[in-house]
C-alpha cells in the first residue's frame, strides 16, 4: 500500500493525546484491514502489522491526522411547482398589451401581466403582421412560462395569396391562389403543430384548409370529389 490514509476528512491527533496511555488502539473496519487494529504507542512508532510488513513509520512531535471516510447527507430536493392553469391566447406579434384579452385572462391567475407582455413582444418582434398563438402555463407561486405556436394556417394562406379574408362560399367563389411551393413552405412551418409526421401529409392538410377558404392550389394536389349519381 502506497499510503496509509483513506482520503475523505482529517481528524487531528496530537502527541500529547498519545502519552495519556501507553498504547491506544484505534479499530478499523475489517472491510479494509481484516481483523487487525492500528496501535499508536508512546514510543512514537506506528505499527504496521496489519499490513503484514516489517517497516514502521516514525512519529514526530507534530500533530498527526487520521483520515476517515465520511459522506455528506444529500441535500433535500426543491419542492416542485404545481401547475394551476394553462391559458391559450392568440395575439398580434409584438403587440401584446395589458388590455383584453391578455389582462382579464392572466390577471385572474395572478400573473405579472406587464412581464408577460414584455417577454411575448420581445420573442415575436420578428413576426410582425402575424397572429402568434401562445400557451401560458401558470404555477402556484404565480410564476409562468409560455410557448409560442405557429400562426394559424388560414393566416399564412391569406398572406401567401394576398387576400384579407376567405370566401363565404368556397365552392362557388374563389378569392385567391397559392403555388405548390408556397403550400410546401406553409406546410413546413405548420408541421410541428399538425397531427402528422410527413411533409406530404402536412401539405394535404393545408390544401384542405385552403379549399375551405376558397383558395386554389396551383397545381392542385387534392383529388376533386366525385359527384354522387342520383
C-alpha positions as CSV (number, residue, x, y, z in Angstrom):
1,X,0.0,0.0,0.0
2,X,1.5,3.3,-1.1
3,X,-0.2,5.4,1.6
4,X,-1.8,4.6,5.0
5,X,-4.5,7.2,4.7
6,X,-8.1,6.9,3.5
7,X,-9.0,10.1,1.7
8,X,-12.1,11.7,3.0
9,X,-11.8,14.0,6.1
10,X,-8.9,14.6,8.5
11,X,-9.2,14.3,12.3
12,X,-6.1,15.9,14.1
13,X,-4.4,13.6,16.7
14,X,-1.7,15.3,18.9
15,X,1.3,13.5,20.6
16,X,0.0,14.7,24.0
17,X,-3.1,12.6,23.4
18,X,-0.9,9.6,22.8
19,X,1.0,10.0,26.0
20,X,-2.1,9.6,28.2
21,X,-2.0,5.9,27.7
22,X,0.8,3.5,26.9
23,X,-1.0,2.2,23.9
24,X,-4.3,3.3,22.4
25,X,-5.9,1.2,19.7
26,X,-8.0,2.7,17.0
27,X,-10.1,-0.1,15.5
28,X,-10.5,0.0,11.8
29,X,-13.2,-1.7,9.7
30,X,-12.5,-5.2,8.7
31,X,-13.8,-4.3,5.4
32,X,-10.5,-2.6,4.6
33,X,-8.0,-4.2,7.0
34,X,-9.5,-7.5,8.1
35,X,-9.4,-8.1,11.9
36,X,-6.3,-6.1,12.5
37,X,-6.2,-2.9,14.6
38,X,-3.9,0.2,14.4
39,X,-1.9,0.9,17.6
40,X,-0.5,4.3,18.4
41,X,2.0,3.9,21.2
42,X,4.1,6.3,23.4
43,X,7.4,5.3,21.7
44,X,6.2,7.3,18.7
45,X,6.1,4.5,16.2
46,X,3.1,3.4,14.2
47,X,2.7,-0.3,14.0
48,X,2.0,-1.6,10.5
49,X,1.4,-5.2,11.5
50,X,-2.0,-5.1,10.0
51,X,-0.3,-4.5,6.6
52,X,1.9,-7.6,7.1
53,X,5.0,-5.6,6.7
54,X,8.1,-5.2,8.9
55,X,8.6,-1.5,8.3
56,X,7.5,1.3,10.7
57,X,6.7,4.9,10.2
58,X,8.4,7.4,12.6
59,X,6.2,9.7,14.6
60,X,7.4,13.3,15.0
61,X,6.2,15.8,17.6
62,X,4.0,17.5,15.0
63,X,0.2,16.8,15.1
64,X,-1.0,13.6,13.5
65,X,-4.0,13.3,11.3
66,X,-6.2,10.2,10.9
67,X,-8.2,10.1,7.7
68,X,-11.6,8.5,7.8
69,X,-14.4,8.1,5.4
70,X,-17.4,10.5,5.7
71,X,-20.4,11.1,3.5
72,X,-22.4,14.4,3.5
73,X,-26.1,14.0,3.8
74,X,-28.0,14.5,0.5
75,X,-29.4,18.0,0.0
76,X,-33.2,17.9,0.1
77,X,-34.7,18.4,-3.3
78,X,-36.7,21.6,-4.0
79,X,-40.5,21.3,-3.9
80,X,-41.8,21.0,-7.5
81,X,-44.1,23.7,-8.7
82,X,-47.8,22.9,-9.2
83,X,-49.5,23.9,-12.4
84,X,-52.7,25.8,-11.6
85,X,-53.8,26.9,-15.1
86,X,-53.0,26.8,-18.8
87,X,-54.2,29.8,-20.7
88,X,-54.3,29.8,-24.5
89,X,-54.3,33.1,-26.4
90,X,-53.9,34.3,-30.0
91,X,-52.2,37.7,-30.1
92,X,-50.7,40.0,-32.7
93,X,-46.9,39.5,-32.8
94,X,-45.1,42.2,-30.9
95,X,-48.3,44.0,-29.8
96,X,-49.4,42.3,-26.6
97,X,-50.8,44.8,-24.0
98,X,-52.5,44.5,-20.6
99,X,-55.8,45.3,-22.3
100,X,-58.2,42.4,-23.1
101,X,-57.8,39.6,-23.9
102,X,-54.4,39.5,-22.0
103,X,-55.4,41.4,-18.9
104,X,-58.5,39.5,-17.9
105,X,-57.2,36.1,-18.8
106,X,-53.9,36.3,-17.0
107,X,-54.8,38.8,-14.2
108,X,-57.3,36.4,-12.8
109,X,-54.5,33.9,-12.3
110,X,-52.2,36.3,-10.5
111,X,-49.7,36.6,-13.4
112,X,-47.5,39.6,-13.8
113,X,-49.1,40.9,-16.9
114,X,-46.5,43.6,-17.7
115,X,-43.7,41.0,-17.5
116,X,-45.6,38.6,-19.8
117,X,-46.3,41.3,-22.4
118,X,-42.7,42.4,-22.4
119,X,-41.4,38.8,-22.9
120,X,-44.0,38.0,-25.6
121,X,-43.4,41.1,-27.6
122,X,-39.6,40.5,-27.5
123,X,-39.9,36.9,-28.7
124,X,-42.4,37.8,-31.5
125,X,-40.8,41.1,-32.7
126,X,-39.6,39.5,-35.9
127,X,-43.0,38.2,-36.8
128,X,-44.9,41.5,-37.2
129,X,-48.1,41.2,-39.1
130,X,-48.9,37.7,-37.9
131,X,-51.1,36.4,-35.2
132,X,-49.0,34.2,-32.9
133,X,-50.8,31.8,-30.6
134,X,-49.3,31.4,-27.2
135,X,-49.8,28.8,-24.4
136,X,-49.2,30.2,-20.9
137,X,-48.6,27.8,-18.0
138,X,-49.3,29.4,-14.6
139,X,-47.8,27.9,-11.4
140,X,-49.0,28.0,-7.8
141,X,-46.3,30.6,-6.9
142,X,-47.7,32.9,-9.6
143,X,-44.7,32.4,-11.9
144,X,-45.3,31.5,-15.5
145,X,-43.8,30.0,-18.6
146,X,-45.1,30.1,-22.2
147,X,-44.5,28.5,-25.5
148,X,-45.2,30.1,-28.9
149,X,-47.2,28.2,-31.6
150,X,-47.0,28.8,-35.3
151,X,-49.5,31.2,-36.9
152,X,-52.8,29.7,-38.0
153,X,-52.8,28.0,-41.4
154,X,-55.6,30.4,-42.5
155,X,-53.4,33.4,-41.8
156,X,-50.4,32.0,-43.6
157,X,-52.6,31.1,-46.6
158,X,-54.1,34.6,-46.8
159,X,-50.7,36.2,-46.6
160,X,-49.4,33.9,-49.4
161,X,-52.5,34.5,-51.6
162,X,-52.5,38.3,-50.9
163,X,-56.1,38.4,-49.6
164,X,-57.5,39.7,-46.4
165,X,-60.2,37.1,-45.8
166,X,-61.5,33.8,-47.1
167,X,-64.6,33.1,-49.3
168,X,-68.0,32.9,-47.7
169,X,-68.9,30.3,-50.3
170,X,-65.7,28.5,-51.2
171,X,-67.3,26.1,-53.6
172,X,-68.7,28.8,-55.8
173,X,-66.4,31.8,-55.1
174,X,-62.6,31.7,-55.2
175,X,-60.7,34.5,-53.6
176,X,-57.1,33.7,-54.4
177,X,-54.5,31.2,-55.4
178,X,-51.2,29.8,-54.0
179,X,-48.5,27.9,-55.7
180,X,-47.4,24.4,-54.7
181,X,-44.1,25.9,-53.5
182,X,-46.0,28.3,-51.2
183,X,-48.1,25.5,-49.9
184,X,-45.0,23.4,-49.2
185,X,-43.4,26.4,-47.3
186,X,-46.6,26.8,-45.2
187,X,-46.7,23.0,-44.5
188,X,-43.1,23.0,-43.3
189,X,-43.8,25.8,-40.9
190,X,-47.0,24.2,-39.5
191,X,-45.7,20.7,-39.4
192,X,-44.7,20.8,-35.7
193,X,-48.3,21.7,-34.7
194,X,-50.0,19.2,-37.0
195,X,-51.0,15.7,-36.2
196,X,-48.9,14.1,-38.9
197,X,-45.3,13.0,-39.4
198,X,-44.6,13.7,-43.1
199,X,-44.4,16.8,-45.2
200,X,-46.7,15.3,-47.8
201,X,-49.4,14.7,-45.2
202,X,-49.0,18.3,-43.9
203,X,-49.3,19.7,-47.4
204,X,-52.6,17.8,-47.9
205,X,-53.9,19.2,-44.6
206,X,-53.0,22.7,-45.6
207,X,-54.5,22.2,-49.0
208,X,-57.8,21.2,-47.4
209,X,-57.8,24.4,-45.3
210,X,-57.1,26.4,-48.5
211,X,-60.0,24.7,-50.2
212,X,-62.4,25.6,-47.4
213,X,-61.3,29.2,-47.7
214,X,-61.8,29.5,-51.4
215,X,-58.1,29.5,-52.2
216,X,-56.9,27.3,-55.0
217,X,-53.6,25.5,-55.1
218,X,-51.7,25.5,-58.4
219,X,-51.2,22.8,-59.4
220,X,-53.8,21.0,-57.3
221,X,-52.7,18.2,-55.0
222,X,-56.1,17.1,-53.8
223,X,-58.3,14.9,-56.0
224,X,-61.6,16.5,-56.8
225,X,-64.6,14.9,-55.1
226,X,-66.6,12.7,-57.4
227,X,-70.3,13.8,-57.7
228,X,-72.7,11.2,-56.5
229,X,-75.2,9.9,-59.0
230,X,-78.8,10.3,-58.1
